[in-house]
Amino acid sequence: MDRTELADFLRHCRARLAPADVGLPQGARRRTPGLRREEVAQLAGMSTDHYTRLEQARGSRPSRQMLAAVARALRLTGDERDHLFHLAGEEPSHHRPVTEHVRPGLLLVLDRLTDTPAQVVSDRGDVLAQNAMARALHGDVSTRPEAERNLVWRYFTDPTARELFPAEDRDRAGRAAVADLRATLARRPDDARLAGLVRRLRARSEEFSALWDAHHVAVRRTDVKRFLHPVVGLLELDCEVLLSPEHGQRLIVYTARPGSRSHERLELLRVVGLQDLNRGSVAGGDSGVHA
């Protein structure tokens, strides 16, 4: 691990980003260009002290999970992400059939969506990036262990994950999740990580196992979803799914029809989310939800 080079690289990458580049408010006048350290830490889901130690060339060696989170927070390209891993003494994960690195262009689109929830999700169901509105709606997944960032896993193993859905919608949500996961495994039968997720879910959840045995197949596309948010109440949102097949990633955007009650509540959620973002947290609790 080259701590000095790693620290220098992180400082330069942070300095080139403006708050608007990552979907953050400009805030008070800044004496130096770029993001503040605490903003990068917030985007990466880590403590400010831990990130500061990396920039000061001290502290413990960062984990692969942390490096991936920092790469997303700093909007690194694929080559820059690989460089970050090398500086930290880690080998980039070129062997995986589907990358978990979200392209900077896709992150830029995500950050520009300031008035509607949006998130990038892998076709395995792993949440890779969220904008502020998605964190306000779903909760901040970056605060959870890596295994619990998978939407399908949380839906079938954590009872609280279903509380964001009306009771009458939950069976349909579960069937859709399993049908989409089966379609993904059919496209990539040699994906060991995906097959392992299915094995663990079958062992852990009788409901998942029964739905899997039913052999329903359906790729997730445009839909209408209802959410029971603990602060603003029931939201009925159009769910637009933009596919990126070559990367196995999806940009999921939620919108409400103008003039509807859900549109008013979504605007209230935006205000609540920005208030909590300025306080260093997000609304919506820690509910795991299906995309």
C-alpha positions in Angstrom: 0.0 0.0 0.0 1.4 3.4 -1.0 -0.2 5.7 1.6 1.4 8.9 0.3 0.4 8.4 -3.3 -3.1 7.3 -2.2 -3.6 10.4 -0.1 -2.4 12.7 -2.9 -4.7 11.0 -5.4 -7.7 11.3 -3.1 -7.0 15.0 -2.5 -6.8 15.8 -6.2 -9.9 13.8 -7.0 -11.9 15.6 -4.3 -10.6 19.1 -5.4 -12.0 18.7 -8.9 -15.6 18.1 -7.8 -18.1 20.7 -7.0 -21.2 20.0 -4.8 -23.5 20.3 -7.8 -21.5 17.5 -9.5 -22.6 15.0 -6.8 -26.1 16.4 -6.1 -25.2 18.3 -3.0 -26.3 21.9 -2.2 -23.7 24.6 -2.6 -24.1 25.8 1.0 -21.9 28.6 2.4 -19.1 30.2 0.5 -16.1 27.8 0.2 -12.6 29.0 0.7 -11.1 26.2 -1.3 -12.3 24.4 -4.5 -13.9 21.0 -4.4 -15.8 19.0 -2.0 -15.2 19.0 1.8 -13.9 15.8 3.3 -17.0 15.3 5.3 -19.1 15.5 2.1 -17.0 12.7 0.5 -17.3 10.7 3.7 -21.1 11.2 3.7 -21.4 10.1 0.0 -19.2 7.0 0.7 -21.1 6.0 3.9 -18.1 6.2 6.1 -16.9 8.4 9.0 -15.3 11.7 8.3 -12.4 10.7 10.6 -11.7 7.5 8.6 -11.7 9.3 5.3 -9.5 12.1 6.7 -7.0 9.6 7.8 -6.8 8.2 4.2 -6.0 11.7 2.9 -3.4 12.2 5.6 -1.6 9.0 4.7 -2.2 7.4 8.0 -4.6 4.9 9.5 -5.5 1.3 8.6 -5.6 -0.2 5.2 -9.0 0.4 3.6 -11.2 -2.6 2.7 -12.2 -3.4 -0.8 -15.8 -2.4 0.1 -14.6 1.0 1.3 -12.5 1.6 -1.8 -15.4 0.9 -4.0 -17.6 3.3 -2.0 -14.9 6.0 -2.2 -14.6 5.5 -6.0 -18.3 6.0 -6.4 -18.3 9.1 -4.1 -15.5 10.7 -6.1 -17.0 9.8 -9.4 -13.9 7.9 -10.6 -13.7 6.4 -14.1 -13.0 2.7 -14.5 -9.3 3.4 -14.9 -9.2 5.7 -11.9 -11.0 3.1 -9.8 -8.4 0.5 -10.8 -5.6 3.0 -9.9 -7.2 3.6 -6.5 -7.2 -0.1 -5.8 -3.6 -0.5 -6.9 -2.5 2.3 -4.6 -4.3 0.6 -1.7 -2.5 -2.7 -2.4 -5.6 -4.4 -3.8 -6.1 -6.0 -7.2 -9.2 -4.6 -9.1 -12.0 -7.1 -9.7 -11.6 -7.7 -13.4 -12.8 -11.3 -13.1 -16.4 -10.4 -12.3 -18.7 -10.7 -15.3 -20.7 -7.6 -14.3 -19.0 -4.5 -12.9 -20.2 -2.9 -9.7 -18.5 0.4 -10.6 -21.1 2.9 -11.7 -20.0 4.9 -14.7 -19.4 8.7 -14.0 -21.9 9.6 -16.7 -24.6 7.6 -15.1 -23.8 9.1 -11.7 -24.0 12.5 -13.3 -27.6 11.8 -14.5 -28.4 10.5 -11.0 -27.2 13.6 -9.3 -29.1 15.9 -11.7 -32.4 14.3 -10.6 -32.9 16.5 -7.6 -36.7 16.4 -7.3 -37.4 12.7 -7.7 -36.0 9.5 -6.2 -33.5 7.6 -8.4 -31.0 4.9 -7.7 -28.6 2.6 -9.7 -29.2 -1.1 -9.0 -27.4 -4.2 -10.4 -29.5 -6.9 -12.0 -28.6 -9.0 -8.9 -30.5 -6.5 -6.8 -27.5 -4.7 -5.2 -28.0 -1.0 -4.7 -24.9 0.7 -6.1 -25.8 4.4 -5.8 -28.7 6.6 -4.6 -29.5 10.3 -5.0 -30.7 12.3 -2.0 -34.4 11.7 -2.8 -33.9 7.9 -3.0 -32.2 8.0 0.4 -35.1 10.0 1.8 -37.6 7.4 0.4 -35.7 4.1 0.9 -33.1 4.9 3.6 -29.4 5.2 3.1 -28.1 1.8 2.0 -24.5 2.9 2.3 -24.8 2.6 6.1 -25.6 -1.2 5.9 -23.2 -4.1 5.6 -22.5 -5.1 2.0 -24.7 -8.2 2.1 -27.7 -6.2 3.3 -27.5 -3.8 0.3 -29.2 -6.5 -1.8 -32.9 -5.7 -2.2 -34.0 -9.2 -2.7 -32.1 -10.6 0.3 -33.6 -8.0 2.6 -37.1 -8.4 1.3 -37.1 -12.1 2.1 -35.0 -12.2 5.2 -35.9 -8.9 7.1 -39.5 -8.4 8.1 -39.0 -4.6 8.4 -38.1 -4.5 4.7 -41.7 -4.9 3.7 -43.1 -2.2 5.9 -42.6 0.4 3.1 -45.2 -1.5 1.0 -48.9 -1.6 1.6 -49.9 -5.1 2.8 -51.9 -5.9 -0.3 -48.9 -5.2 -2.6 -46.4 -7.4 -0.9 -47.1 -10.7 -2.6 -46.9 -9.1 -6.0 -43.6 -7.4 -5.1 -42.1 -10.7 -3.9 -43.1 -12.6 -7.1 -41.7 -9.8 -9.3 -38.4 -9.9 -7.4 -38.0 -13.6 -7.8 -39.0 -13.6 -11.5 -36.5 -10.9 -12.3 -33.7 -12.7 -10.4 -34.4 -16.0 -12.3 -34.2 -14.1 -15.6 -30.8 -12.7 -14.6 -29.5 -16.1 -13.6 -30.6 -17.5 -16.9 -28.6 -14.8 -18.7 -25.5 -15.5 -16.6 -25.6 -19.2 -15.4 -21.9 -19.1 -14.5 -22.1 -16.1 -12.2 -21.0 -17.7 -8.9 -22.1 -14.7 -6.8 -25.6 -14.7 -8.2 -25.9 -18.5 -7.8 -24.7 -18.2 -4.2 -27.4 -15.5 -3.5 -30.1 -17.8 -4.8 -28.8 -20.8 -2.7 -28.7 -18.6 0.5 -32.2 -17.3 -0.1 -33.6 -20.8 -0.7 -32.0 -22.0 2.5 -33.2 -18.9 4.5 -36.7 -18.3 3.2 -39.4 -20.8 2.5 -41.4 -18.2 0.7 -38.5 -17.4 -1.7 -37.9 -21.1 -2.3 -41.6 -21.7 -3.2 -41.6 -18.8 -5.6 -38.3 -19.9 -7.1 -39.8 -23.4 -7.7 -42.7 -21.8 -9.5 -40.3 -20.8 -12.2 -41.8 -17.5 -13.1 -39.6 -15.3 -15.3 -39.9 -11.6 -16.0 -37.4 -8.8 -16.5 -38.2 -5.7 -14.4 -39.5 -2.9 -16.5 -41.8 0.2 -16.2 -44.3 -0.2 -13.4 -46.4 1.7 -10.8 -45.4 1.2 -7.2 -46.9 2.3 -3.9 -44.8 3.1 -0.8 -45.9 3.8 2.8 -43.4 6.4 3.9 -43.2 6.9 7.7 -43.2 10.7 7.3 -45.2 11.7 4.2 -47.6 8.8 4.0 -48.7 6.8 0.9 -46.9 7.5 -2.4 -48.1 6.1 -5.7 -45.2 6.5 -8.1 -44.4 5.6 -11.7 -41.3 3.5 -11.8 -39.2 3.9 -14.9 -36.4 1.3 -15.4 -33.5 2.3 -17.7 -31.4 -0.7 -18.6 -27.7 -0.9 -19.2 -27.3 -4.5 -20.3 -23.6 -4.4 -21.0 -22.9 -3.4 -17.4 -25.8 -5.3 -15.8 -27.0 -2.1 -14.1 -30.3 -0.2 -14.1 -31.2 3.4 -13.4 -34.5 3.4 -11.6 -36.4 6.6 -11.4 -39.7 7.3 -9.5 -42.0 10.1 -10.5 -45.5 11.2 -9.5 -48.2 12.5 -11.7 -48.3 16.3 -11.6 -51.2 17.6 -9.5 -51.7 14.3 -7.7 -51.6 13.8 -3.9 -48.5 11.8 -4.4 -46.8 14.7 -6.2 -47.5 16.9 -3.3 -46.1 14.3 -0.9 -43.1 13.8 -3.0 -42.3 17.5 -2.8 -42.7 17.3 0.9 -40.3 14.4 0.9 -37.8 16.5 -1.0 -37.9 19.2 1.6 -37.6 16.7 4.5 -34.7 15.0 2.7 -32.8 18.2 2.1 -33.3 19.2 5.7 -31.9 15.9 7.0 -29.1 16.0 4.4 -27.9 19.4 5.7 -27.9 17.8 9.2 -25.8 14.9 8.0 -28.5 12.2 7.9 -31.4 11.2 5.7 -35.1 10.6 6.3 -36.8 7.3 5.7 -35.1 5.2 8.3 -33.3 2.0 7.3 -36.0 0.2 5.4 -34.8 -2.3 2.8 -37.1 -2.1 -0.3 -37.4 -3.7 -3.6 -36.5 -1.6 -6.6 
